[in-house]
C-alpha cells in the first residue's frame, strides 16, 4: 500500500531530528543571551572578555561578509563609472565639436579682419580713393572676365577708373550704372596693363589670356629675361593705373615671355577700392611759357 501524500512531519525521523536540533539551538541561544545579560550586570569585566572572545570567533565570517559587501559595492561603482564615463565622453565630444566650429569661425574672422586691415591701410595711404565697395559677382569660366561692383555713379564711380583689392590690381571700370558698375578684370583678353618687375624695374606688358592667367612679355628682348617667381607691379606708364600696385607673379617662363598668376583673386576679394584715373605729371604739366 502506497504511503499517503500528505504525511505529517512526525512520520519522518530526519524531520524530527531537525526540528529537535532547531529547538536546542534556539534554547542555547536564549541561554547564551541570558548569560551575557547577567554577566553584564554582575561581572562587567567578564562580560567584556566573553564579548571579545565572540568577536574573535566570528571575525573570519565578518571579514568574508565585509569583503563580499565591498566587492559588490565596488562592482556597482565600476558599472556606474563605466556608464558615467560614456556620458562624459559624449559630452566632451560635443564640446570638442563646438570648440572646432568656433576655431574655424575665429580663423575665418581673423583672415577677414587681416584683409580688411590691409584694405583700410591702402585707403588711408591713398586719400584719393573714390569709394570702397563690395564685389558681388565675377565670371570664372567665360573667356570674357568681368566683375560687378556694388557701387555706381551715385557713389562717384566713373568709366575707366582702376579697381584694386588688398592683394593687388583687379581691373578697371568699363560700364557704370547708378548703383552698380561692371569691372573688366585684368585676366580678360581685352585688358592690357603696363608693368615693371619688382626689384630691377624691367618694363613689361601684362595682357589677359581669358583663362584666369596673364601673359607677361618683357619689352627688352633676350633669352631668359624673365624668371619663375618674378613679381610684377604697375608702372603707371600711359596713365589709368596708378604705379606700384601688385599685379602678378610669374609661374612659367619662356625667354622674354611668361605666364603670370594674378595676385588678387576677384572670387575671394569681397571688397575693392575704386581709385581715380591716374594721370602722370608729364601729361598734366602746363606747357612752358614762350620767351618773348
Secondary structure, 3 states (H helix, E strand, C coil): CCCCCCCCHHHCHHHHHHHHHHHHHHHHHHHHHHHHHHHHHHCHHHHHHHHHHHHHHHHHHHHHHHHHHHHHHHHHHHHHHHHHHHHHHHHHHHHHHHHHHHHHHHHHHHHHHHHHHHHHHHHHHCCCEEEEEEEEEECCCCCCCEEEECCCHHHCCCCCCEEECCCCEEEEEEEECCCCEEEEECCCCCCEEEEEECCCCCEEEEEECCCCEEEEEECCCCCCCCCCCCEEEECCCCCECCCCCEEEEEEEEECCEEEEEECCCCCCCCEEEEECCECCHHHHCCCCCCCC
